[in-house]
Amino acid sequence: MLSTERFRPRNLEEIIAPDSIVRQVREWCQAWRGGEVTKKALLLYGEPGVGKTSMAYAISGEMGWPIVEMNASDQRNRDGVRRVALMASLYRDISGTGTEGLRLILIDEADNFFEGRGRESGGDAGGLSELARVLRVSRNPIVITMNDFYEFRRKGAAREVLENSMVIEFKPYRRKNDLDYRSYRQRLTRRLQQIGEEEGIRLSQDQIQAIMDRNGTDIRGMINDIAGMVASTADVMRRDTKKTPFDVMQSIFKSGNLDVALRSIDESDLEAEDLVMWMDENLHEEAKEPDDLASAYDILSRADVFLGRVSRKQHFAFRMYAQEIAASSAQFIGKRNEHFVKYQFPSYVKKMSDMRESRNTRNSLLMKFRMLCHMGNEAASSSLWILSELRKRKRLWDAIASWLHISDKEEAFLRSQ
């Protein structure tokens, strides 16, 4: 069983979320239990990994309602929704396992519903309209989760879904200086310590802080990180630790032996493409003579030629050739750097990652700005600077940022403009 499944919250008390969210969820559950339902569905939206699906399972555990799940792997067309969700929504639980005879229906990742009507749309014709129908006739509570709420709102049948749903943004905190943020960090620290203990490892405060900082609000990612640490610990007990890229660079440049270098590569997870980028980033630190550097780069460029053939012709066996050629480029360094070298992570990868994150943040801001001003994409893009100016008017900006749910990353992006 996956670690994320084993450590799912069993009730609402174990959910790491603001009290206001848990209170709203409980009120919705009690409305179903008391027969005073005004909203058939509970719609939770937010970043991946924050606990939306776990909230549904926590409701199931606390209320004693068996859960019927329609996830992203199920077909999302009219027939698929009718077969899974509609049938489950019309009939109460007769197994005796559910209180009040209710069952809980989970529609996971609902923003992935398509509205196209042909095969080119993925065959999901009519799925969203059928989901709206399910909400009209359902005799059972429904939880709908999604990541991209704003994109979902643009779809034709989404309006009826939203009218029949209690909509909650599942966000553990708004700002890093509010009470929810401090509560979130404290509760999450205790939970990660508990998971570590159950997995048989003791996590230091520094390790827990690093895991939280690396994953942001992605609790699923944090649990997977701990599972990875457990697996690494087990690997150490069974065999030697895998070589890191820094170990590989040390073997290639300092051993002076190609066989040792190739063995080190085999004992690492470095792909040929990654190896070439690491070599490219660090060659100039090891080869101090211009002629040596030119010779080494000439050989490294031949490795890149083979990688091009892998890409163009799908001849994957050429990866091995590229790997060996790249490692051999260090053999052409006549005068090596005899001092310690702090090997650097490939700047190209970091730049691409930063650019991708910046682009995603800008697109998210652009989408919210379009909705605020009812603009087209081109007009909103050329006017996005207005948000940067509005930041200078604190009271006005606080109201706008709250209404648009501006994240810390999006605000940092605006500051940089």
N, C-alpha and C positions, 0 to 999 in steps of 0.2 A: 504494500500500500504506500502511496506517495506520502511524504512527510506533511504536505499541505492538507491532505485529507485526514491524517491521524490527529493533527493538532487543531482541527476546526473547532470553534467555540460550540459548546453543547447547549448553551442557553444565552439569553440576552445579557445576563450579568457578565459573561466572559467576553462579550464584544468590546473591542477597543474603539470607542466612538464617543463623541460628546453626549452628555446626558440629555440634551435637547432632542437629539436624533432618536435615542433609545426610547424616550418618553413618547414621541410621536408614533413610533412603531408599536409600542404597547397599546396606545389609544386605538390604533387601527385594528389590532388583534382583538381588543376587548369589544369593539364595535361588531366584529364578526361573531364573537362568542355571545354577545347579548342580543344578536338579531337586529341591530340598528345600523345596518351598513349603508353608508352614503357613497363610498368609493370602493368599487369591487377590487381594485388592484393597488398594490404598493409599488411605486416605480422608484428605483434607486439608481442614481447615476453618479459617476465619479471616475477618478483615475484607476487604471488596472491595479489589482492587488490590494486595494484598501479594505476589502472585506464585504463587498456587496453580496456575493454568493454565500459567503459564510453567514451573513445576516439571515438569509432565507433558511439555512439549516439550523441556526440558533432559534428562529421562530418555531420551526418544526419540533425541535427538541423541547422547548419550554411549553408550548401549547399542546403537545401530544398529537399534532396533525401529521399523518404520513405525507411524504413529499413525492410529487410526480414531476420529474424534470424534463424540460425540453431544452437541450443545449445546442451549442453551435454546430455540432456534428450532425444533428437531425436536419432533414430536409425542411426548408422554410417556405414551401409553396402552400397553396390553399389546402391541398390534400394532406400535406404533412401536419399543418396546424390542426386541421379537423381531426386527424387520426389521434394525435397525442393530446393536445390541449383541450379541444372542444369536448371530446368524450370524457376526459377527466373532470372538466368543469361542470358537467351536467349531472353527474351522479355522486352521491355522498359515499362515504367510506362504510362498507358493510362488513368489513373484516373484524370489527370490534376493537381495532388497535387505535382508532382516533377518537378523541373526545368530541362530543356534540356531533359525531358522524362526519366531521369536516376533514377534508384533505387539502394540502397546500400545493398549488401548482407553481412551478418555477419556470419562467421563460428567461433564459440566460442570454446575454449579449443581443438584446432585441434591436440594437442599432444596426445589426448586420442583415436585417430583413431588406430585401430588394422589392421594387415595385414594377420591374420590367415584365413584359408579357411574352417574351420569346426565349429561345434557348440561349441566345447571346447574353441574357441577363443572369444566367445561372439556373434557370428553371424555377425561380422562386415567385412566379406570377401569383398575385392574389394573397400572399401570405399575411401581409400587414392588414388588409381589409378583413381577413378572416379572424385575425387577432382582435380587431375592434368588435367583431361580432361575438367572440368568446366572452369579452368583458360585459357585453349587454346581457347575456343569458346565463352567466356563470352562477352556480349555487355554492361555489367554493372560493376561498381567498386565493388571490394570484399575486405573486411577486415577480416583477419585471426588472431586469438589470440591464444597464448599458454603460458604455464609456462616453460616447459622443452624443450627448443629449441635444446639442444645438443642431447637429446634422439630422438627427431623428425628427426634430420638430418641422423640418422642411418637407417631409414626406406627406403625400396627400392624405392618407388614412390616419396619420399620427394624431391629428386634432381630436378625433373621437376617443382614441386610446388615452390621451392626456385628460380629457374631460371626465373619464371614469376612473382616474387614478389619483392617489395621494402621492405627489411628486416630492422627493427629498434628495437634495444633493448630499451624497455620502462623502463628506470631507472631514477629516479628523480635526482640523483647525483652520482658521482663516489667516491669521498672522502669527509670526514667530514670537510675538511678545504678549500674546493673550493667554488667558487662564487655560483654555482648551489645549494649547500647545504644550504647556508645562504638564498638564494632566496626562496628555497623550504620551509624552516621553517617559514619565514615571511609570505608567501602567504598562507600556511596551517594554521597558527595561525589565520589569518584574516577569513579564510573560516570556521574554527571550531567555532570561536566566532559568526559568522553569523548564522550558523546552530543552535547553542545553543539559540540564540535570537529568531529564528523562532520557536523553540520548546518550548519557554517560560521559559528557565532557563539561568541564567547568570553564565558563566564559568570564574573562576579566571585564572590568568596566570599560577599559580602552577598546577591547574587541567588540563589545556591545555597541559602544558609541560609533565605532567605525562601520559596523554593519548598518546601523540606522542612518548614518550620514550618507553612506553609499547608495541606499535604496530609497531615500526620501520617505514617501508614504506607502510604498509597496511592501506590505507585510508578507505577502506571498514570497517576494524576492528575499526577504530577510530569513524566512524559514528555510528556503532553498539554500541560502548561504550557509546556515548552520548544518544542514544535511551534507553539504559539500565538505565542511570541516570535519564532520564525523567520518565521511568516506575517506578523506585524506588521512585522518588518524589511523583508520583501519588499514589503508594501503601501506603506511609506514611500518605497521606491525607485520605485514606480509612480505614486503619487498622494499627495495631502496626507493627513496622519494624521487619523483620525476624531476628531470632537469628543467629549470626555469630558462627563459630566453637569456637572462644574464649569465647563467652557467654555460649556456651554449656559446655565447660570445667569448667567454673566458677560454673555453676549450679551443675554439677556432683560432683565436688570435695569440694565445699565450703558450699553447702546448707545442706548436711547431710540428705537429704530427697529424696528417690528414685522417688516418684511421681513427685516432682518438676523437677528432672533431666530428667525424661521421657517426661514431658510436654515441656521442653526446646528443647529436640531433635525433637519432633513433630513440633515445631515452627521454625525449621531450615531446610536447604537443605542437611544436612549430611546423606549420605547413610550409611548402616551398615558397609561396608568395610572401608569407610573413618573414621567412628567413632572409629573402632578398631585401626587404625593407629594413630589417634590423642591420644587415651588413651595410647597406647604403647609408644609414644614419650614423654608423660608428667607424667606418673605414678611415675617415680623415683623422680620427684621433690616434689611430695605431700606425698609419703610414705617414711619417714625417717628411720623407723625401718626395718631391714632386714626381720624379720618374716612377718610384714605387707606387704612388697613389694612382698615377695614370695607368700602369700595368694592371693593378688590382681592379680598377673600375672597368677596364677593357674586358677582363674575364667575367666580372659581375654582369656586364651588359649582355654577354653571351647567354648567361643563365636566364636573363629577362627575355631573350629571343625565344627560348624554349617555352617559357610561360605563355608567351604570345601564341605559340602553336597549340598549347593546351586550350587556350580560350577560343581560338578561331576554328580549330579542327577537332576539338574534343578528344585529342590524343593524351589521355591522362597519364600514360606511362612516362611522358616527357617530364612530369613533375620530378621524378627521381633524378633524371639527368640534371635538371635545373638546380636541384638541391646539392648535388655533388659538385657541380661547377661553381656554385656560389661559395661553398665552403672552401674550395681550392683556391679562390681568389686571394686568400690570406697568405698562401704559399709564395706569392709573387712580391711580398713585402720584404725587401732585403734588409733594411734598417728599421727594426721594430721599436716602438715606444716601450722602454723598459720600466716605466713608472706605472703606478696604479691608474687605471682608466675607469671613470664612472660612466658605464654604458647607458645610453639614452634610449628611451622608448621612441619608436618612429614618429616623427613630428607629423608626417602625412596623415597617419591614422588619427592622431589627436585632432588635427585641424578638420578632417572630414567629420569626425564625431561632433566637434564644436559647431561646425557649420550646419550639420543636420539638426542638432538640438536648437540652434538659433532659428533655423528656418521653420521648424515645427512651432516654436514659441510665437514667431511672427504670424504664422498662418492662423494660430489660435486667436491671437489678438485681432487679426483682420476680420475673422468671422464674427467676433463679438461686436466690433466696430460697425460692420455692415448691418447687423441686426439693430443696433442702436440708432443708426442714421438712415436706415432703409436705402442703402446705396448698393450699386453694383460693385463687383470686385475691383475693377480698374479705378473707379472713382474713390473707393475706400482706401485702396493702396496708396494713391497719390495724396490722400488727406490724413494718413495715419499720424503725421506729425502733430496733429491737433491734440491727440491724447498726451503727448509729451508736454505740450503747453499747459494742458489742464492740470497736470501734476503739480504745477507751481501754485495752484489755488487749493490749499489743503482741504478746507471744509467741503468744497465742491467735489474735489477728487475723491475724498473718502466715501461720499455718497455714490459717485459713479463706480468706483472700484468695488464697492459692496454689491451694487445692483448687477454689475457685469461679472461678478465673481473673478476679479483679476487675481491671478496667482502671484506668488513671490517671484517666480521666473519671469512672468510677463512684466511685472513692475521693474525688475532688474533690466530687462530688455529695453524698456522705455527710458530708463535712466541713462543707458549707454548711447542713446540716439542723439 
